[in-house]
Amino acid sequence: MQIHSLVLDSLGEEEYALIGVHTTLEDYKLAYLLNKNLKTSFFKSKEDVIFEELNKKSSFALYNCANNKYDFEWFLLANSAKTENQKVSSSLLISSETRTYLIPEKKKIDFFIKITGDVQYHFIADTIQKIKKIEQIITSYPIDKDTLKSKDALIF
């Protein structure tokens, strides 16, 4: 008896390019500067990317942009979320801050730019060079999505 198997690995995987951005800017300011310098039109998504783990809820800022010229969809996504914890201890209010990461193995990256579609390498390289020219950005570089352990967090 013959056994047949189907491999569905390539069907479920979305094609996208990923760029890491290091900056001290707030998400709205970064979106503004990207729009100004890349001629994009990032806008705040109605809903952030939300993850709930061990009764902790983390919300990561998300901006969208559609590029009709190249038929790409862009996403600007924060890699970290702050959660403020407050405790009352002997009539004192103690406040602490916890930082949660969307991609924990890339804690030093502040934002990700995800470009969906069949993106050519030279387009990504040109985009990175334009991003690096923005004065408030420390650096920017491509990220190989296949090396990420938590790449499922980038599916939304």
Backbone bond lengths (Angstrom), bond angles and torsions (degrees), N, CA, C in turn:
res aa  C-N    CA-C-N  psi(-1)  N-CA   C-N-CA  omega(-1)  CA-C   N-CA-C  phi
1 M - - - 1.451 - - 1.521 109.12 -
2 Q 1.303 115.41 131.91 1.461 120.28 179.77 1.517 110.31 -86.90
3 I 1.311 114.45 145.11 1.460 120.32 176.21 1.516 107.60 -112.53
4 H 1.314 115.67 127.82 1.458 121.77 178.58 1.518 108.65 -111.18
5 S 1.310 115.47 139.77 1.463 118.95 176.34 1.519 109.37 -133.86
6 L 1.292 114.97 147.04 1.456 121.68 178.13 1.521 108.69 -111.66
7 V 1.289 115.55 136.95 1.455 120.20 178.66 1.524 107.94 -104.78
8 L 1.320 116.03 122.19 1.455 121.10 -176.94 1.520 112.45 -109.52
9 D 1.320 118.03 16.60 1.460 120.84 -176.81 1.522 112.60 -57.71
10 S 1.320 117.22 -45.95 1.457 119.57 -174.27 1.520 112.72 -78.12
11 L 1.337 118.22 -19.11 1.455 120.05 -178.68 1.525 112.43 -71.71
12 G 1.318 117.42 -41.66 1.448 120.85 -174.17 1.513 114.31 -84.78
13 E 1.302 117.82 -7.05 1.458 119.86 -174.82 1.522 111.54 -94.82
14 E 1.312 114.84 124.95 1.458 122.24 179.80 1.525 109.43 -78.75
15 E 1.305 116.43 141.33 1.462 121.69 178.33 1.529 108.50 -89.14
16 Y 1.326 116.72 120.68 1.463 120.66 178.33 1.521 110.46 -156.92
17 A 1.333 113.74 159.67 1.462 121.74 174.37 1.523 107.24 -110.46
18 L 1.318 116.13 151.38 1.456 120.99 -176.25 1.518 110.19 -129.55
19 I 1.332 115.40 132.57 1.463 122.14 179.16 1.526 107.81 -122.73
20 G 1.325 116.79 132.59 1.461 121.84 175.71 1.510 109.71 -96.52
21 V 1.337 116.73 139.46 1.465 122.07 -178.79 1.526 109.10 -127.29
22 H 1.327 115.31 128.52 1.469 121.96 174.61 1.519 107.88 -105.76
23 T 1.332 116.07 122.37 1.462 121.29 179.01 1.526 109.39 -162.85
24 T 1.314 115.83 160.10 1.462 120.38 175.69 1.527 110.83 -100.06
25 L 1.327 117.36 4.16 1.462 122.34 -177.49 1.530 111.84 -71.00
26 E 1.319 115.00 153.50 1.461 121.01 170.47 1.522 107.74 -73.97
27 D 1.329 116.59 158.98 1.461 120.57 -175.66 1.527 113.63 -59.03
28 Y 1.336 118.34 -42.24 1.462 121.02 -178.42 1.527 112.01 -66.39
29 K 1.327 116.94 -35.81 1.463 120.91 178.99 1.530 110.73 -70.83
30 L 1.325 116.75 -39.40 1.462 120.50 176.92 1.529 110.22 -63.77
31 A 1.328 117.36 -43.43 1.470 121.01 178.24 1.530 110.26 -59.68
32 Y 1.327 116.77 -42.61 1.465 121.33 178.77 1.530 111.01 -61.01
33 L 1.338 116.97 -47.32 1.467 120.64 -178.32 1.535 111.98 -67.47
34 L 1.326 116.99 -36.32 1.465 119.52 175.86 1.527 110.31 -65.20
35 N 1.317 116.60 -42.65 1.471 120.11 177.80 1.524 111.09 -60.13
36 K 1.307 115.56 -41.86 1.466 120.84 -177.94 1.536 111.71 -69.13
37 N 1.327 117.94 -42.05 1.461 121.71 -173.48 1.523 115.00 -92.03
38 L 1.320 117.27 -27.67 1.466 120.42 -179.00 1.526 112.33 -102.55
39 K 1.329 115.67 -3.40 1.476 121.10 -176.26 1.536 110.67 60.22
40 T 1.328 116.02 35.86 1.459 121.64 175.35 1.520 108.11 -94.91
41 S 1.304 116.47 179.87 1.467 120.53 177.71 1.532 109.44 -138.79
42 F 1.345 115.27 61.32 1.454 120.29 177.62 1.522 109.45 -63.59
43 F 1.327 116.17 136.05 1.454 121.32 173.85 1.524 108.12 -134.42
44 K 1.321 115.51 151.28 1.471 121.26 -178.20 1.520 109.43 -65.76
45 S 1.306 115.17 128.21 1.459 120.81 178.05 1.527 109.12 -69.00
46 K 1.322 116.37 150.71 1.463 120.07 179.23 1.516 111.45 -63.46
47 E 1.329 115.76 -31.06 1.456 119.95 179.90 1.519 109.63 -128.27
48 D 1.305 115.98 138.03 1.462 121.07 174.74 1.529 108.89 -79.16
49 V 1.315 115.97 170.65 1.464 120.72 173.56 1.523 106.30 -82.29
50 I 1.324 116.23 120.47 1.464 121.13 -175.22 1.527 109.69 -116.88
51 F 1.342 115.22 130.37 1.461 121.79 175.84 1.516 108.18 -123.23
52 E 1.308 114.87 137.19 1.458 120.45 177.13 1.513 108.11 -119.46
53 E 1.327 115.22 121.06 1.457 120.80 -178.23 1.517 108.94 -141.51
54 L 1.318 116.46 128.30 1.471 122.90 -179.87 1.522 111.78 51.15
55 N 1.309 116.66 48.42 1.465 124.44 -179.78 1.519 113.78 61.77
56 K 1.321 117.35 16.81 1.459 121.68 174.74 1.514 107.82 -110.76
57 K 1.301 115.76 132.10 1.454 121.51 -179.36 1.527 108.46 -109.11
58 S 1.333 115.67 125.31 1.462 120.89 179.66 1.511 109.16 -118.85
59 S 1.323 115.50 136.73 1.455 121.82 -178.46 1.529 109.37 -120.69
60 F 1.329 116.36 122.79 1.462 122.51 -177.75 1.521 109.33 -109.91
61 A 1.334 116.85 127.55 1.467 121.90 -177.98 1.527 110.75 -59.93
62 L 1.337 115.61 138.81 1.460 121.76 -178.25 1.523 109.70 -134.71
63 Y 1.329 116.01 131.57 1.466 123.61 175.85 1.524 107.77 -123.27
64 N 1.325 116.75 143.12 1.465 122.19 -179.46 1.520 110.19 -115.58
65 C 1.338 114.96 157.78 1.456 121.43 174.90 1.523 107.55 -159.45
66 A 1.322 116.65 129.12 1.468 120.53 176.31 1.522 108.03 -105.17
67 N 1.324 116.57 132.71 1.460 122.02 178.72 1.527 107.69 -111.44
68 N 1.323 116.31 98.54 1.458 120.97 -176.68 1.523 112.14 -70.93
69 K 1.327 117.32 -27.07 1.465 120.77 -179.36 1.528 110.93 -62.37
70 Y 1.338 116.79 -43.68 1.468 121.19 -177.55 1.526 112.99 -106.08
71 D 1.326 117.55 -2.81 1.460 122.15 -178.82 1.530 111.63 61.64
72 F 1.347 115.82 42.77 1.458 122.31 176.11 1.521 108.25 -113.27
73 E 1.311 115.65 154.82 1.450 120.40 169.61 1.520 107.36 -118.08
74 W 1.319 116.63 131.15 1.458 122.53 -176.41 1.523 109.25 -109.02
75 F 1.331 114.81 147.22 1.463 121.34 174.28 1.519 108.22 -134.80
76 L 1.312 116.48 133.92 1.461 123.14 172.27 1.517 105.38 -107.68
77 L 1.318 116.56 122.34 1.457 121.41 -170.43 1.518 110.63 -133.20
78 A 1.327 116.16 127.41 1.464 120.85 177.21 1.521 109.08 -71.51
79 N 1.317 116.67 141.56 1.468 120.77 179.30 1.518 112.42 -90.83
80 S 1.318 117.99 -13.61 1.460 119.10 -178.71 1.518 111.16 -131.96
81 A 1.315 113.68 154.07 1.459 121.32 176.34 1.520 108.27 -135.03
82 K 1.315 115.67 137.43 1.465 120.54 178.64 1.521 109.48 -96.95
83 T 1.319 115.53 138.24 1.455 121.96 174.69 1.512 106.98 -125.80
84 E 1.321 115.39 127.19 1.457 119.13 -179.85 1.526 109.06 -94.98
85 N 1.323 115.66 127.22 1.456 122.18 179.85 1.525 108.15 -108.64
86 Q 1.327 116.05 131.70 1.460 120.01 178.71 1.517 109.68 -124.40
87 K 1.341 115.42 135.33 1.457 122.76 178.14 1.516 108.52 -129.61
88 V 1.312 115.77 144.33 1.456 120.46 173.27 1.517 106.68 -103.77
89 S 1.323 115.59 118.82 1.448 120.78 -178.69 1.522 109.04 -131.65
90 S 1.316 117.03 117.22 1.464 123.76 -177.77 1.523 111.57 42.28
91 S 1.298 114.71 59.32 1.472 126.07 176.89 1.535 114.02 61.70
92 L 1.309 117.25 16.84 1.469 121.49 173.93 1.519 108.79 -113.00
93 L 1.294 115.01 141.45 1.460 120.07 176.39 1.524 107.60 -96.54
94 I 1.324 115.69 112.18 1.456 120.83 -178.94 1.522 107.85 -102.62
95 S 1.316 114.57 125.16 1.455 120.17 -177.47 1.521 109.84 -117.18
96 S 1.311 115.77 134.34 1.461 120.09 176.68 1.522 108.52 -135.93
97 E 1.304 114.89 162.41 1.455 120.08 -177.03 1.526 109.78 -120.87
98 T 1.317 115.80 133.42 1.450 121.76 176.96 1.523 108.48 -114.99
99 R 1.307 115.85 134.82 1.459 120.76 178.83 1.529 108.14 -109.22
100 T 1.324 115.37 128.62 1.459 122.57 178.38 1.522 108.33 -113.13
101 Y 1.318 116.57 142.34 1.464 120.74 -177.96 1.520 111.30 -112.47
102 L 1.312 115.44 138.03 1.459 121.81 176.93 1.531 109.68 -67.74
103 I 1.322 116.40 -46.43 1.460 123.31 176.05 1.536 106.48 -117.69
104 P 1.335 117.99 90.66 1.467 121.51 -173.69 1.527 114.58 -59.36
105 E 1.320 118.37 -29.62 1.469 119.56 -179.14 1.526 112.20 -75.63
106 K 1.321 117.72 -5.75 1.474 122.62 177.92 1.533 109.55 -124.50
107 K 1.314 116.49 52.05 1.468 121.72 -175.86 1.523 113.91 -62.03
108 K 1.315 117.55 -26.11 1.463 119.88 -177.27 1.524 112.73 -78.75
109 I 1.329 117.12 -15.44 1.468 120.81 178.94 1.525 108.14 -81.40
110 D 1.326 115.81 129.93 1.464 120.71 -179.16 1.526 112.58 -85.69
111 F 1.334 116.68 -39.48 1.465 121.63 -178.57 1.520 110.33 -140.24
112 F 1.315 114.77 152.44 1.459 121.84 172.02 1.519 108.26 -115.07
113 I 1.316 115.60 142.40 1.456 120.95 168.74 1.517 105.43 -113.19
114 K 1.317 114.94 118.54 1.463 121.16 -179.96 1.522 107.41 -107.73
115 I 1.330 116.18 124.25 1.459 121.30 179.35 1.523 106.95 -115.99
116 T 1.343 116.17 112.18 1.454 120.15 -178.02 1.521 110.70 -87.23
117 G 1.298 115.05 151.47 1.461 121.01 -179.76 1.516 109.84 116.37
118 D 1.303 115.80 -179.43 1.459 121.82 178.83 1.527 108.48 -86.05
119 V 1.318 115.66 87.66 1.462 122.57 -173.08 1.526 109.81 -93.70
120 Q 1.319 116.44 130.69 1.464 121.80 178.56 1.524 110.15 -79.76
121 Y 1.326 116.55 149.39 1.464 121.27 -177.37 1.532 112.23 -60.75
122 H 1.325 117.59 -40.44 1.474 119.55 -177.89 1.531 111.32 -64.55
123 F 1.339 117.23 -31.44 1.466 120.58 177.11 1.531 109.95 -66.04
124 I 1.332 116.57 -43.74 1.471 121.53 178.23 1.521 110.07 -64.23
125 A 1.329 117.29 -43.98 1.474 121.35 179.96 1.529 110.63 -61.68
126 D 1.328 118.00 -42.55 1.470 121.36 177.64 1.524 111.19 -64.01
127 T 1.329 115.54 -42.02 1.470 120.37 179.82 1.528 110.47 -63.32
128 I 1.323 117.09 -42.60 1.468 120.98 179.48 1.527 110.69 -63.11
129 Q 1.313 117.40 -41.76 1.475 120.73 178.73 1.530 110.91 -62.27
130 K 1.323 117.54 -39.76 1.472 121.12 177.56 1.525 110.50 -66.20
131 I 1.331 116.94 -39.83 1.471 120.68 179.36 1.521 110.07 -64.91
132 K 1.321 117.09 -41.72 1.468 121.43 -179.14 1.525 112.31 -63.42
133 K 1.322 117.60 -24.62 1.460 121.38 -179.86 1.529 112.70 -75.95
134 I 1.328 117.34 -13.90 1.462 120.94 177.38 1.524 107.70 -71.92
135 E 1.304 116.06 123.25 1.466 122.11 -171.67 1.525 113.81 -57.50
136 Q 1.326 118.15 -37.68 1.462 121.60 -175.17 1.529 113.46 -82.21
137 I 1.308 117.85 -1.86 1.459 120.82 179.67 1.526 109.21 -97.98
138 I 1.309 115.94 128.97 1.460 121.53 -177.95 1.520 110.07 -72.23
139 T 1.344 116.52 -54.17 1.464 120.87 176.33 1.519 109.52 -160.28
140 S 1.314 114.33 169.04 1.456 122.33 179.96 1.520 107.84 -154.00
141 Y 1.332 117.65 142.60 1.458 120.27 -177.97 1.524 110.35 -159.73
142 P 1.341 116.94 159.59 1.473 120.18 178.41 1.524 110.63 -74.34
143 I 1.309 115.90 151.40 1.456 121.95 178.90 1.528 107.64 -124.56
144 D 1.312 116.04 131.68 1.455 121.34 176.88 1.525 107.65 -79.93
145 K 1.312 116.39 108.60 1.473 120.99 -176.31 1.518 112.85 -62.22
146 D 1.338 117.07 -24.91 1.464 120.41 -178.71 1.525 112.94 -71.35
147 T 1.335 117.65 -15.89 1.459 121.31 179.17 1.530 112.31 -89.27
148 L 1.326 117.16 -7.90 1.462 120.99 -177.19 1.520 111.45 -83.39
149 K 1.321 115.94 131.63 1.458 120.83 177.26 1.539 110.28 -76.36
150 S 1.327 117.02 -34.76 1.462 120.98 -176.18 1.518 112.43 -105.20
151 K 1.317 117.87 37.28 1.465 120.22 -177.35 1.521 112.45 -67.23
152 D 1.336 117.85 -14.57 1.465 120.23 176.10 1.529 111.91 -63.86
153 A 1.317 117.00 -24.28 1.463 121.36 178.40 1.529 111.33 -67.39
154 L 1.326 116.87 -17.49 1.461 121.18 -179.42 1.524 113.04 -90.87
155 I 1.311 116.70 4.44 1.468 121.08 176.72 1.522 107.88 -96.97
156 F 1.309 115.14 110.85 1.474 120.68 179.25 1.495 110.30 -148.77
